[in-house]
């Protein structure tokens, strides 16, 4: 073997050794951050003696130095054992951010009041752990997992993590049972809003912060966050993950995936921020509290409304005596719910159409160019969602007004108040869960109306639940088409594919099957509860709505488990799980002779 060949052989060995050491160093960095995060949870969540507090703080203050040493070692190794003397790459941005922030922290930690604060260090370690976790977890290792199963696993993981976090002693006032913690975490992650405990009094500020995090991540989906950070900090993600997320957020343009993710996160942050400002303007000074209390109330309810969660951090929620007649607040909450419930594909479609027509108008006004019209400004899906939502809101508002004007709406003396209450009562059953009336006094006819609205729910790829407005509209359109003797569904001068109709039938069938089993099981566990109240609770859980006829806190543990399963299946979807479990047919090249079966 010549000298050149030997050198190449040594280079290959060095490369393998370097890559192995770098991988192990990255694992040490992640494990160090995980250890630091665990200590942070222990420090803020569990009671302990002062000596233990001081010891934990001392250990936590050594973690930034240890992490900086790991980063320097890894970069030095890359310089020494690499032919390309390049450290800065896009996929290493997160490493540089962590190193730089900890470097600044170590310089100023004894010179600045903020940097010297223990809670500032806690925030840094927790934030960087989540940053690293989201980046690492985006790389899916098991090629056998389908997108549907990954979607299900991500929600399961988030629920169990939330359950553990809510069991922290300092997250609650008094003890919280495991079943109540699991129920609340599931309700938050599945953005339902049902609770077996009184959230404002049972949970401390820490517990409410945990709920808010679960609601936000559950509303958008864990896979959305993990893959966004993968693209942002790694410069990309694997082709498999690319296809997985395209399937989850239901886009037919995988090449523009990062652009879609940015629009989703930007739209979410913008709407929630503007909603919080408006809520603050309309509520500040209306009930006892400080400015910070009003801001926390505003952001909590803005996030909870946009994510269609229905949780509130004040006693009696929006039915609170200081809030039930604040109609401006109710209208803001209503529009936050609607914007969160129409679905991100519709929002992106509207954005693209507005962008196109704005550009065409500006070119016409300033450059004299001919105004051009798009042949297809909105997709059939967007038109179907917007028209169905509009019809349901109008019909629901009018029905609620005429059914409840002399009942629960009687305390609202003005016409503006009655219609605001009616509009809110039409919006909130479609997976939001807030209430501004006494739910226990609703008319039987209104309860039936609520069951229908909760079952229908919001739009696909939104923060809401239910069978979805598109599914319901396709089912109605199919009935009309068959009654007219047609063999296909035509909407907005387009023929709807047979696969969409078949999926709508499957979703409706599985929803009735789940609801039927749930109602049957709850009637066994709690036979003393009237059947209409049991049905309302199950519809609310499956539709991830969160409304209750003042029943949830009094149900048995068995019924709680039934509702937990209902909330999970309502958010993830039984059909989604079955789609991932069953093996797909490779081909359908054969056809049997056709025959008919009597159905009427």
C-alpha positions in Angstrom: 0.0 0.0 0.0 1.4 3.3 -1.0 1.7 6.4 1.1 -1.3 8.1 -0.6 -3.5 5.0 0.0 -2.4 4.9 3.6 -3.2 8.5 4.1 -6.7 8.0 2.6 -7.2 5.0 4.8 -6.2 7.1 7.9 -8.5 9.9 6.8 -11.5 7.5 6.5 -10.7 6.1 10.0 -10.4 9.7 11.4 -13.7 10.6 9.8 -15.5 7.6 11.3 -14.0 8.4 14.7 -14.9 12.0 14.5 -18.5 11.4 13.5 -18.9 8.9 16.3 -17.4 11.3 18.9 -19.6 14.2 17.5 -22.7 12.1 17.8 -21.9 11.1 21.4 -21.1 14.8 22.2 -24.5 15.8 20.8 -26.2 13.2 23.0 -24.3 14.5 26.0 -25.5 18.0 25.2 -29.1 16.9 25.0 -28.8 14.8 28.2 -27.3 17.7 30.0 -30.1 20.0 29.0 -32.6 17.3 29.9 -31.0 16.9 33.3 -31.0 20.7 33.8 -34.7 20.9 32.8 -35.5 18.1 35.3 -33.8 20.1 38.0 -35.7 23.2 37.0 -39.0 21.3 37.3 -37.9 19.9 40.7 -36.8 23.4 41.9 -40.0 25.2 41.0 -42.5 22.4 41.4 -41.7 20.5 44.6 -41.4 21.8 48.2 -37.9 21.3 49.7 -35.6 22.6 52.4 -33.5 25.7 51.8 -30.2 23.8 51.6 -31.7 21.7 48.8 -32.7 24.9 47.0 -29.2 26.3 47.2 -27.6 23.0 46.1 -29.9 22.7 43.0 -29.2 26.4 42.1 -25.4 25.8 42.4 -25.7 22.7 40.1 -27.9 24.6 37.6 -25.3 27.5 37.4 -22.6 25.0 36.3 -24.7 23.6 33.4 -24.0 26.6 31.1 -20.3 26.2 31.6 -20.5 22.4 31.0 -22.5 22.9 27.8 -20.1 25.5 26.5 -17.2 23.1 27.0 -19.1 20.4 25.0 -19.7 22.8 22.1 -16.1 24.0 22.1 -14.8 20.4 22.1 -17.1 19.4 19.3 -16.1 22.4 17.1 -12.4 21.9 17.8 -12.8 18.3 16.8 -14.4 19.3 13.5 -11.6 21.7 12.8 -8.8 19.2 13.5 -10.3 16.1 11.9 -12.1 17.7 8.9 -10.7 18.4 5.5 -13.2 21.3 5.3 -12.4 23.8 8.0 -16.0 24.9 8.3 -17.9 25.2 11.6 -20.8 27.5 10.7 -23.5 25.7 8.9 -27.2 26.4 8.9 -27.9 23.1 10.7 -25.7 24.3 13.6 -27.5 27.6 14.2 -29.2 26.3 17.3 -25.8 25.3 18.7 -24.4 28.8 18.1 -27.5 30.4 19.6 -27.2 28.3 22.8 -23.5 28.9 23.1 -23.7 32.6 22.5 -26.5 33.2 25.0 -24.8 31.1 27.7 -21.6 33.0 27.0 -23.3 36.4 27.6 -25.0 34.9 30.6 -21.7 33.9 32.2 -20.2 37.3 31.6 -23.1 39.4 33.1 -24.5 37.0 35.7 -22.9 38.9 38.5 -23.3 42.4 37.0 -26.9 42.6 36.0 -30.0 42.0 38.2 -31.9 40.1 35.4 -29.0 37.8 34.5 -28.3 37.1 38.2 -31.9 36.0 38.8 -32.3 32.3 39.3 -35.6 32.3 37.3 -33.8 33.8 34.3 -31.5 30.8 34.3 -34.5 28.5 34.7 -36.1 30.1 31.6 -32.9 29.7 29.6 -32.4 26.1 30.4 -36.1 25.2 29.8 -36.2 27.1 26.5 -33.0 25.6 25.1 -34.1 22.1 26.2 -37.4 22.5 24.3 -35.5 23.9 21.3 -33.2 21.0 21.3 -36.0 18.5 21.9 -38.1 19.9 19.0 -35.0 19.8 16.7 -34.0 16.2 17.7 -37.5 14.7 17.7 -38.2 15.9 14.2 -35.9 13.2 12.8 -38.1 10.2 12.7 -36.1 7.0 12.9 -38.7 4.3 12.4 -39.5 4.0 8.7 -42.4 1.7 9.6 -44.4 4.4 11.2 -47.1 5.9 9.0 -48.0 9.6 9.1 -51.3 8.7 10.8 -49.6 6.7 13.6 -47.0 9.5 14.1 -49.8 12.0 14.4 -51.4 9.8 17.0 -48.2 9.2 18.9 -47.3 12.9 19.1 -50.7 13.6 20.8 -50.3 10.7 23.1 -46.8 11.8 24.1 -48.0 15.4 24.8 -50.9 14.1 26.9 -48.7 12.0 29.1 -46.1 14.8 29.4 -48.9 17.2 30.4 -50.3 14.7 32.9 -46.9 14.4 34.6 -46.4 18.2 34.7 -49.9 18.8 36.2 -49.0 16.4 39.0 -46.2 18.7 40.2 -47.2 19.8 43.7 -46.7 23.5 43.1 -48.9 23.3 40.0 -52.1 22.8 42.0 -53.6 24.0 45.3 -53.9 20.7 47.2 -53.6 17.2 45.7 -54.7 16.3 42.2 -55.6 12.7 41.5 -54.0 10.9 38.6 -57.3 10.5 36.8 -58.1 14.2 37.1 -54.6 15.1 35.9 -54.9 12.8 32.9 -58.4 14.2 32.2 -57.3 17.8 32.3 -54.2 17.2 30.3 -56.2 15.3 27.6 -58.8 18.1 27.6 -56.0 20.7 27.1 -54.0 18.9 24.4 -57.2 17.9 22.5 -58.4 21.6 23.0 -61.7 20.5 24.5 -62.2 22.5 27.7 -64.0 19.9 29.8 -62.6 19.7 33.3 -63.4 17.6 36.4 -61.9 20.3 38.7 -62.4 24.0 39.0 -59.4 25.3 36.9 -59.2 28.9 38.4 -59.1 27.7 42.0 -57.4 24.3 41.6 -54.4 25.3 39.6 -51.7 27.8 40.6 -50.1 30.3 38.2 -47.6 27.5 37.3 -50.4 25.1 36.6 -52.2 27.6 34.4 -49.0 28.3 32.5 -48.7 24.5 31.8 -52.3 24.4 30.6 -51.6 27.3 28.3 -48.6 25.5 26.8 -50.6 22.3 26.3 -53.4 24.2 24.6 -51.1 26.0 22.2 -49.1 23.0 21.2 -52.2 20.8 21.1 -54.1 23.3 18.9 -51.4 23.5 16.3 -50.0 20.0 16.7 -46.6 18.8 18.0 -45.5 17.7 14.5 -45.9 21.3 13.2 -43.6 22.7 15.8 -40.9 19.9 15.5 -40.7 20.1 11.8 -40.6 23.9 11.8 -37.6 23.9 14.0 -36.0 21.2 12.0 -36.2 23.3 8.9 -35.2 26.5 10.7 -32.2 25.2 12.6 -31.1 22.2 10.5 -31.6 23.7 7.1 -34.1 21.0 6.2 -35.5 17.7 7.1 -35.6 14.2 5.7 -37.7 13.5 2.6 -39.8 11.1 4.7 -40.6 13.8 7.3 -41.4 16.2 4.5 -44.0 13.8 3.1 -45.3 13.0 6.6 -46.0 16.7 7.5 -47.5 17.3 4.0 -49.9 14.5 4.8 -50.7 15.8 8.2 -51.4 19.5 7.3 -53.1 18.2 4.0 -51.1 20.3 1.5 -50.6 19.2 -2.2 -47.5 21.5 -2.4 -44.7 19.7 -0.4 -42.1 22.0 -2.1 -43.5 25.0 -0.3 -43.9 23.3 3.1 -41.6 25.7 5.0 -43.5 28.7 3.6 -46.8 27.1 4.7 -45.4 26.4 8.2 -44.2 30.0 8.5 -47.6 31.3 7.5 -49.4 29.0 10.0 -47.2 30.1 12.9 -47.2 33.8 11.9 -51.0 33.8 11.4 -51.4 32.1 14.8 -49.1 34.5 16.7 -50.6 37.6 15.0 -54.2 36.7 15.6 -53.6 35.7 19.2 -51.5 38.8 19.9 -54.1 41.2 18.4 -56.9 39.2 20.2 -55.1 39.6 23.5 -54.8 43.4 23.0 -58.5 43.8 22.2 -59.5 41.6 25.1 -57.3 43.8 27.4 -58.9 46.9 26.1 -62.4 45.6 26.7 -61.8 44.0 30.1 -59.2 46.2 31.9 -60.8 47.6 35.0 -64.0 45.7 34.7 -63.2 43.3 37.6 -60.8 43.4 40.6 -57.2 42.8 39.6 -53.8 44.3 38.6 -52.6 45.2 35.2 -50.6 42.0 35.0 -53.8 40.0 35.9 -55.6 41.7 33.0 -52.8 40.9 30.6 -52.6 37.3 31.7 -56.4 37.0 31.4 -56.2 38.5 27.9 -53.5 36.2 26.6 -55.0 33.1 28.2 -58.4 33.7 26.7 -57.0 34.7 23.3 -55.0 31.5 23.0 -57.8 29.4 24.4 -60.3 30.9 22.0 -58.1 30.7 18.9 -57.2 27.1 19.7 -60.9 26.4 20.3 -60.1 25.1 23.8 -62.7 26.8 26.0 -60.6 27.0 29.2 -60.8 30.1 31.4 -58.7 31.2 34.3 -61.6 33.1 36.1 -64.4 31.6 38.2 -67.5 30.7 36.1 -65.5 31.5 32.9 -67.2 34.1 30.6 -70.4 33.6 32.6 -68.7 35.4 35.4 -70.9 38.2 36.8 -68.4 40.8 35.7 -68.1 39.4 32.1 -71.4 37.9 31.0 -72.7 41.3 29.7 -69.4 42.4 28.2 -70.6 42.1 24.6 -67.5 43.5 23.0 -65.4 40.8 24.8 -67.8 38.1 23.5 -67.6 39.3 19.9 -63.7 39.3 20.1 -63.8 35.8 21.5 -66.3 34.7 18.8 -64.1 35.9 15.9 -61.0 34.3 17.5 -62.9 31.0 17.6 -64.1 31.4 14.0 -60.6 32.3 12.7 -59.1 29.2 14.5 -61.9 27.0 13.3 -62.0 27.7 9.5 -58.7 25.8 9.0 -55.2 26.9 7.9 -55.7 25.8 4.3 -58.6 28.2 4.0 -56.6 31.0 5.6 -53.6 30.4 3.3 -56.0 30.3 0.3 -57.6 33.7 1.3 -54.1 35.1 1.9 -52.9 34.1 -1.6 -56.1 35.5 -3.2 -55.9 38.8 -1.4 -52.2 39.0 -2.2 -52.9 38.5 -5.9 -55.7 41.0 -6.1 -53.8 43.6 -4.1 -50.8 43.3 -6.5 -53.1 43.6 -9.5 -54.9 46.7 -8.1 -51.6 48.4 -7.3 -50.2 47.7 -10.8 -53.4 49.1 -12.2 -53.3 52.3 -10.1 -49.6 53.1 -10.3 -48.4 51.5 -13.5 -51.5 51.5 -15.6 -51.3 47.8 -16.2 -54.5 45.9 -17.1 -56.3 44.3 -14.1 -56.2 40.5 -14.4 -58.6 38.2 -12.7 -57.7 34.7 -11.4 -59.7 31.9 -12.9 -59.8 30.2 -9.6 -59.2 32.6 -6.7 -60.4 30.1 -4.0 -60.4 26.4 -4.1 -63.5 24.3 -3.8 -62.5 23.3 -0.3 -62.2 26.9 0.8 -65.5 27.9 -0.8 -67.2 24.9 0.8 -65.8 25.7 4.3 -66.7 29.4 4.1 -70.2 29.0 2.8 -71.0 26.1 5.2 -69.6 28.1 8.1 -71.7 31.2 7.1 -74.9 29.2 6.9 -74.3 27.4 10.2 -73.6 30.7 12.0 -76.7 32.4 10.6 -79.0 29.5 11.2 -77.5 28.9 14.6 -77.7 32.5 15.7 -81.4 32.9 14.6 -82.4 29.5 16.2 -80.6 30.3 19.5 -82.3 33.8 19.6 -85.8 32.5 19.1 -85.4 29.5 21.4 -83.7 31.3 24.3 -84.9 35.0 24.1 -87.3 34.5 26.9 -85.2 32.0 28.8 -81.4 32.3 29.3 -81.2 35.5 27.2 -83.9 37.2 29.3 -81.2 38.9 31.5 -79.8 40.7 28.5 -82.2 43.7 28.2 -80.9 45.3 25.0 -81.3 43.9 21.4 -77.5 44.2 20.9 -77.0 42.1 24.0 -79.5 39.4 22.9 -78.0 39.1 19.4 -74.4 39.2 20.8 -75.4 36.4 23.1 -77.1 34.5 20.3 -74.2 34.9 18.0 -71.8 33.7 20.7 -74.2 30.8 21.5 -74.0 29.8 17.8 -70.2 30.0 17.6 -69.2 28.3 20.8 -70.8 24.9 20.3 -68.7 24.3 17.2 -65.8 23.1 19.3 -65.0 26.2 21.5 -66.6 25.5 24.8 -67.1 28.9 26.3 -70.5 29.9 27.7 -72.1 33.2 28.6 -75.4 31.6 29.7 -76.4 29.2 32.4 -76.0 25.8 30.6 -78.2 24.1 33.1 -81.2 26.2 32.2 -81.1 25.6 28.4 -84.3 24.6 26.7 -84.5 21.0 25.5 -84.8 22.2 21.9 -81.6 24.3 22.4 -79.8 21.2 23.8 -80.7 19.3 20.6 -79.4 22.2 18.5 -76.2 22.2 20.5 -75.8 18.4 19.9 -76.0 19.0 16.2 -73.6 21.9 16.2 -71.1 20.0 18.4 -71.3 17.0 16.2 -70.6 19.0 13.0 -67.7 21.0 14.5 -65.2 23.1 12.7 -63.2 22.8 9.4 -60.5 20.3 8.6 -56.9 21.1 9.4 -58.1 23.6 12.0 -57.8 23.9 15.8 -61.4 22.6 16.1 -63.0 19.1 16.2 -66.2 17.4 15.3 -66.8 15.5 12.0 -66.0 18.8 10.2 -68.3 21.1 8.2 -67.1 19.6 4.9 -68.1 16.1 5.9 -71.6 17.3 6.9 -72.0 19.3 3.7 -70.9 16.4 1.5 -73.3 14.1 3.3 -76.2 16.6 2.7 -75.2 17.1 -0.9 -75.1 13.4 -1.5 -78.6 13.0 -0.2 -79.8 15.9 -2.5 -77.9 14.4 -5.5 -79.5 10.9 -4.9 -82.9 12.5 -4.5 -82.5 14.2 -7.9 -81.3 10.9 -9.5 -77.7 12.0 -9.9 -74.8 9.6 -9.6 -72.3 12.3 -8.6 -72.0 15.4 -6.4 -71.3 18.7 -8.1 -70.4 21.8 -6.1 -69.2 25.2 -7.4 -69.1 23.8 -10.9 -66.7 21.0 -9.9 -67.4 17.3 -9.5 -66.4 16.0 -6.0 -64.2 12.9 -6.1 -65.7 9.6 -5.0 -63.0 9.1 -2.4 -64.0 12.3 -0.6 -67.6 11.1 -0.4 -66.5 7.7 0.8 -64.3 9.3 3.5 -67.3 11.5 4.6 -69.4 8.3 5.0 -66.7 6.6 7.1 -66.2 9.6 9.3 -70.0 9.9 10.0 -70.3 6.2 10.6 -67.4 6.0 13.0 -68.6 9.1 14.9 -72.0 7.5 15.6 -70.3 4.2 16.6 -67.9 6.0 19.1 -70.7 8.2 20.5 -73.1 5.2 20.8 -70.5 3.1 22.7 -69.5 6.1 24.9 -73.1 6.9 25.9 -73.8 3.2 26.6 -70.6 2.9 28.8 -71.4 6.2 30.7 -75.0 5.0 31.4 -73.5 1.9 33.0 -70.9 3.8 35.1 -73.4 6.5 36.1 -76.9 5.1 35.8 -78.4 7.9 38.0 -77.6 10.6 35.4 -80.4 11.5 32.9 -79.6 10.2 29.4 -79.8 13.6 27.7 -77.1 14.9 30.0 -74.9 11.8 29.3 -75.4 12.3 25.6 -74.5 16.0 25.8 -71.3 15.2 27.7 -70.3 12.6 25.2 -71.0 14.8 22.2 -69.1 17.6 23.8 -66.1 15.4 24.4 -66.0 13.8 21.0 -66.5 17.2 19.3 -63.7 18.6 21.5 -66.2 21.3 22.5 -66.0 21.6 26.3 -69.6 22.6 27.1 -71.3 20.8 29.9 -74.7 20.8 31.6 -72.8 21.3 34.9 -72.1 17.6 35.0 -68.4 16.9 34.5 -67.1 17.3 38.1 -69.6 14.9 39.5 -69.1 11.9 37.2 -67.4 8.7 38.3 -63.8 7.6 37.4 -65.1 5.1 34.8 -67.0 7.9 33.0 -64.0 10.1 33.1 -62.0 7.4 31.3 -64.8 7.1 28.7 -64.7 10.9 28.1 -60.8 10.8 27.9 -61.0 8.3 25.1 -63.8 10.3 23.4 -61.7 13.5 23.5 -58.7 11.7 22.1 -60.6 10.0 19.3 -62.4 13.3 18.6 -59.1 15.1 18.1 -57.1 12.4 16.4 -59.9 10.6 14.7 -60.6 6.9 14.7 -60.4 6.7 10.9 -57.0 8.3 11.1 -55.8 5.6 13.4 -57.3 2.8 11.4 -55.8 4.3 8.2 -52.4 4.0 9.8 -52.9 0.5 11.3 -54.3 -1.5 8.4 -52.0 -2.6 5.6 -52.7 -0.8 2.3 -53.7 -2.8 -0.7 -50.9 -2.8 -3.2 -53.1 -2.9 -6.3 -56.7 -3.4 -7.4 -56.1 -4.7 -10.9 -59.0 -7.2 -10.7 -62.8 -6.5 -10.8 -65.6 -8.7 -9.7 -69.0 -8.7 -11.6 -71.2 -5.9 -10.2 -74.5 -6.6 -8.4 -77.0 -4.6 -6.4 -78.1 -4.8 -2.7 -81.4 -3.5 -1.5 -81.1 -0.7 1.0 -84.7 0.6 1.1 
